[in-house]
Each structure stands twice: as structure tokens, then as C-alpha cells.
Amino acid sequence: MTSGKVWLIGAGPGAADLITVRGMRLLQAADCVLYDALVQPEMLAYCPQATLIDVGKRCDQASMQQKFINKMLVDAAHKYQRVVRLKGGDPMLFGRAQEELHALDEAGIAYEVVPGITAALAASADAGISLTSRGLARNVLFATARVGHGEDPSDWVRPVVAADTAVLYMGVKQAAEVAAALLAGGLRADTPLLIIENASLPQSREWAMTLAELPLAASWQLAGPAILLIGEVYRARLALAEAAPMQARA
């Protein structure tokens, strides 16, 4: 059976104009686009000629199982010549890309990965605070505390505690558990952190707090995806926020 080619493209953190030029050009030439839940409608406007298939997955919401997404991707490559799998952020970071690439390998389908801007970098840009700082933060860790169904827990606490700056993906809804684990792991209660919601979008919001205050975020009803940034590089921002704690900065 003749197959087309698949491009796994990073859509970036949200803003439609943060996709790479290569990614946008491939979208404009695509016959079929399978896209994630976090992909903005403005980005899909780049490919009006393509058949659009929503395969979005969101934490704690009913969504399509990964094995079905894998099959749909293979089926699309058998039907179309130019297939784009549009994934939020960067495809190779917490995006289940390896499972999809494995399915394509098994089916003998050619593919190419086009990187994108991950949420950690967009959140850092929104805050105006570098993830690294000379003499203060010489390393950065990207981690997640989330465990999928049927998966074994990972030892994420020790590397987060040891990192100069840590970025925790998909951790805000588990804020109380995350805080308890990090405190038990030895991270100080007064460690500064930021929560950034909707990084790169006009409705982006920021909260500065200490690790001890993090459990408060578990009850927030955030409308968009949020990311947690932890480390001493956020100490000055925390000091500015102390006069009006827990106030969102638009």
C-alpha cells in the first residue's frame, strides 16, 4: 500500500504566530491535519485546504486514547500524501511523540519532526525572568509529576529538589500533592515559585508565591493550561508580590 509522509510539528505554547516558519509552511501544504486540544483556532486558519481531525487530549477530561490516535495517524498516511500531526509545545517533550513515531515505524511510514517552542520557554518570556542566571541558576530541569493510567510513578521529586530552576508541567491541578512531596523531599517552604496560565496568549496570567502557599492553587478553576516554575530566580518577583499576595497579574 502506498503511504504518504507524516510531519510531527510543534505548534508552540499557544500564540499562533509562535509556530516556526517551517511548521507554518508545512501546514499550508498539508492534506490532512490531526491536531491537539491546545492548538488555537487561529493556527488552524493556516491550513484551510486540509482535512482537520481533532484528536485532543486534556488532563482529567474524557479524551481519545493514545492507541486510537496512533491508528488514526497511520490510517491518514495511507489516505493522504501530506499528513501533519500538530502537537502543542514541542512534540518531543511530554507529548507522547515516541508512541506515535513507533506506530509510524511499525507501519513503514516516513516521518519528520519539526520542533516547537515549549511552554517553559514561553512562560519564562511572559514573566520576563530567565530560567538561568549567572551565579544563581546554572541548570534547568523539565519534569512532570503526573502519572498516566497504568504507569508506574517516577522519581521526579529528587531531581526537582536538586535543580537550580525546575519547571513542572501538568502540576497545578495536583498542587497540594506536589507541595507535600517537595517539602518531604527537602525543598524549603519559602522557596519561591511562579504559576503561569495561558503562556504566550493575551490572557496570560501570573501568580507568585512560596512553596508553602502552593496548595492554595489546587482549588483554582483555571481556564487554560498552567505551568509551575520553581527556584531562586523568582525570589525578587515574590518580594514584589508580597504586598498583594495571590493577586493575578494580567
C-alpha positions as CSV (number, residue, x, y, z in Angstrom):
1,M,0.0,0.0,0.0
2,T,1.3,3.4,-1.0
3,S,1.7,5.7,2.0
4,G,2.2,9.4,2.4
5,K,4.5,11.2,4.8
6,V,3.8,12.4,8.3
7,W,5.2,15.6,9.9
8,L,5.0,15.9,13.7
9,I,5.0,19.7,14.1
10,G,5.3,21.6,17.4
11,A,2.5,24.2,17.5
12,G,4.3,26.1,20.2
13,P,2.8,27.2,23.6
14,G,-0.4,28.8,22.2
15,A,0.1,32.0,20.2
16,A,-0.4,31.2,16.5
17,D,2.5,33.3,15.4
18,L,5.0,31.4,17.6
19,I,4.9,28.4,15.3
20,T,8.2,28.1,13.3
21,V,8.2,29.2,9.7
22,R,8.9,25.6,8.6
23,G,5.9,24.4,10.6
24,M,3.6,27.1,9.1
25,R,4.7,26.3,5.5
26,L,4.0,22.6,6.1
27,L,0.6,23.4,7.5
28,Q,-0.2,25.4,4.4
29,A,0.7,22.4,2.2
30,A,-0.9,19.7,4.3
31,D,-3.7,17.4,3.0
32,C,-4.7,16.3,6.5
33,V,-4.0,17.8,10.0
34,L,-4.5,15.9,13.2
35,Y,-4.4,18.5,16.0
36,D,-4.2,18.7,19.8
37,A,-6.7,20.3,22.1
38,L,-4.3,23.2,22.9
39,V,-3.9,24.3,19.3
40,Q,-5.5,27.7,18.8
41,P,-8.2,28.1,16.0
42,E,-6.0,30.9,14.6
43,M,-3.3,28.4,13.8
44,L,-5.8,26.1,12.0
45,A,-6.6,29.0,9.8
46,Y,-3.2,28.4,8.2
47,C,-4.5,25.2,6.6
48,P,-8.0,25.8,5.2
49,Q,-7.3,23.3,2.4
50,A,-6.7,20.4,4.8
51,T,-9.0,17.9,6.3
52,L,-9.0,18.6,10.1
53,I,-9.2,15.9,12.7
54,D,-9.4,16.8,16.4
55,V,-7.5,14.2,18.5
56,G,-7.1,16.5,21.5
57,K,-6.3,15.1,24.9
58,R,-6.7,17.2,28.1
59,C,-5.8,16.2,31.7
60,D,-8.8,14.9,33.8
61,Q,-11.1,15.1,30.8
62,A,-12.6,12.4,28.6
63,S,-10.5,12.1,25.5
64,M,-9.3,9.8,22.9
65,Q,-6.9,7.0,23.9
66,Q,-3.4,7.2,22.5
67,K,-3.6,3.9,20.7
68,F,-6.5,5.2,18.7
69,I,-4.6,8.4,17.8
70,N,-1.7,6.2,16.6
71,K,-4.1,4.2,14.4
72,M,-5.7,7.3,13.0
73,L,-2.3,8.7,12.2
74,V,-1.3,5.6,10.3
75,D,-4.7,5.5,8.5
76,A,-4.4,9.1,7.5
77,A,-0.9,8.4,6.0
78,H,-2.5,5.6,3.9
79,K,-5.1,8.0,2.6
80,Y,-3.2,11.3,2.2
81,Q,0.2,12.3,0.8
82,R,1.0,15.1,3.3
83,V,-0.2,14.5,6.9
84,V,0.6,16.8,9.7
85,R,0.3,15.8,13.4
86,L,0.1,19.2,15.1
87,K,1.1,18.9,18.8
88,G,1.1,21.6,21.4
89,G,4.5,22.9,22.6
90,D,7.4,20.8,21.3
91,P,6.5,17.3,20.0
92,M,9.4,15.7,21.8
93,L,8.6,16.9,25.4
94,F,5.7,15.4,27.3
95,G,3.8,15.0,24.0
96,R,3.7,11.2,23.6
97,A,5.6,11.6,20.4
98,Q,7.6,8.5,20.9
99,E,4.5,6.3,20.8
100,E,3.3,7.9,17.6
101,L,6.7,7.6,16.0
102,H,6.9,3.9,17.0
103,A,3.5,3.3,15.3
104,L,4.7,5.0,12.2
105,D,7.9,3.0,12.2
106,E,6.0,-0.2,12.6
107,A,3.8,0.7,9.6
108,G,6.8,1.7,7.5
109,I,5.6,5.3,7.1
110,A,8.1,8.1,6.6
111,Y,8.0,11.0,9.0
112,E,9.8,14.1,10.1
113,V,9.8,16.0,13.4
114,V,9.6,19.8,13.4
115,P,10.4,21.3,16.8
116,G,8.3,23.9,18.5
117,I,8.6,26.3,21.5
118,T,7.8,24.5,24.7
119,A,5.6,26.1,27.4
120,A,8.5,26.6,29.8
121,L,10.2,29.0,27.5
122,A,7.0,30.9,26.8
123,A,6.2,31.2,30.5
124,S,9.8,32.4,31.1
125,A,9.3,35.1,28.4
126,D,5.9,36.1,29.8
127,A,7.4,36.6,33.2
128,G,10.5,38.4,32.0
129,I,12.6,36.2,34.2
130,S,15.4,34.0,32.8
131,L,15.4,30.3,33.7
132,T,19.1,30.7,34.2
133,S,21.1,33.4,35.9
134,R,24.8,33.8,36.3
135,G,25.9,32.8,39.8
136,L,22.4,31.7,40.8
137,A,20.9,29.2,38.4
138,R,23.2,27.1,36.1
139,N,20.9,24.3,35.3
140,V,17.2,23.8,34.4
141,L,15.0,20.8,34.9
142,F,11.8,20.0,33.0
143,A,9.7,17.4,34.8
144,T,6.1,16.2,35.4
145,A,4.5,14.7,38.5
146,R,1.6,13.4,36.5
147,V,1.2,9.6,36.2
148,G,-0.9,8.2,33.4
149,H,-3.3,5.3,33.9
150,G,-1.3,2.0,34.2
151,E,2.0,3.8,34.5
152,D,4.5,3.4,37.4
153,P,5.2,6.6,39.4
154,S,8.5,8.2,38.5
155,D,11.1,9.6,40.9
156,W,10.5,13.3,40.0
157,V,11.0,14.8,43.4
158,R,14.7,14.3,43.9
159,P,15.8,16.0,40.6
160,V,13.3,18.9,41.2
161,V,14.7,19.5,44.7
162,A,18.3,19.3,43.3
163,A,17.7,21.6,40.4
164,D,18.6,25.3,40.4
165,T,15.4,26.0,38.4
166,A,12.7,23.5,37.9
167,V,9.7,23.6,35.5
168,L,6.8,21.3,36.4
169,Y,4.4,20.5,33.6
170,M,0.8,19.5,34.4
171,G,1.3,20.0,38.1
172,V,-1.1,22.8,39.1
173,K,-4.2,20.6,39.5
174,Q,-2.1,18.4,41.8
175,A,-0.8,21.4,43.7
176,A,-1.4,20.1,47.2
177,E,0.3,16.7,46.4
178,V,3.2,18.4,44.6
179,A,3.8,20.7,47.5
180,A,3.7,17.9,50.1
181,A,6.1,15.8,48.0
182,L,8.6,18.6,47.5
183,L,8.5,19.6,51.2
184,A,9.0,16.0,52.2
185,G,11.9,15.8,49.8
186,G,13.7,18.6,51.5
187,L,12.7,21.7,49.5
188,R,12.3,24.8,51.8
189,A,8.8,26.0,52.5
190,D,9.9,29.6,51.5
191,T,11.1,28.5,48.1
192,P,9.7,31.0,45.5
193,L,7.7,29.9,42.5
194,L,5.5,31.2,39.8
195,I,2.4,29.8,38.2
196,I,1.8,30.9,34.6
197,E,-1.5,30.3,32.9
198,N,-2.0,30.6,29.2
199,A,1.6,31.3,28.4
200,S,2.1,33.4,25.2
201,L,-1.5,34.3,24.9
202,P,-3.1,37.8,25.6
203,Q,-5.0,36.3,28.6
204,S,-1.8,35.0,30.2
205,R,-1.8,35.4,34.0
206,E,0.9,35.0,36.6
207,W,0.9,34.3,40.4
208,A,4.0,34.5,42.6
209,M,4.1,32.5,45.9
210,T,6.1,30.3,48.1
211,L,6.1,26.5,48.1
212,A,4.1,26.6,51.4
213,E,1.4,28.6,49.7
214,L,1.2,26.3,46.6
215,P,-1.7,24.1,47.9
216,L,-4.0,27.1,47.6
217,A,-3.8,26.7,43.8
218,A,-5.4,23.3,43.9
219,S,-8.9,24.8,44.3
220,W,-8.4,27.4,41.5
221,Q,-10.6,27.0,38.4
222,L,-8.1,27.9,35.8
223,A,-9.5,28.3,32.3
224,G,-6.3,27.5,30.4
225,P,-3.2,25.3,30.7
226,A,-0.8,26.3,33.5
227,I,2.9,25.6,34.3
228,L,4.8,25.8,37.5
229,L,8.3,27.4,37.7
230,I,10.4,26.9,40.9
231,G,13.6,28.4,42.0
232,E,15.6,31.2,43.5
233,V,15.5,33.2,40.2
234,Y,11.9,34.1,41.2
235,R,12.8,35.5,44.6
236,A,12.7,39.1,43.5
237,R,9.3,38.6,41.8
238,L,8.0,37.1,45.0
239,A,9.1,40.1,47.0
240,L,7.2,42.4,44.7
241,A,4.1,40.3,45.1
242,E,4.1,40.1,48.9
243,A,2.3,43.4,49.3
244,A,-0.7,41.9,47.4
245,P,-0.4,38.1,47.7
246,M,-2.3,35.8,45.4
247,Q,-3.2,38.7,43.0
248,A,-3.1,37.7,39.4
249,R,-1.0,40.0,37.1
250,A,-2.6,40.3,33.7
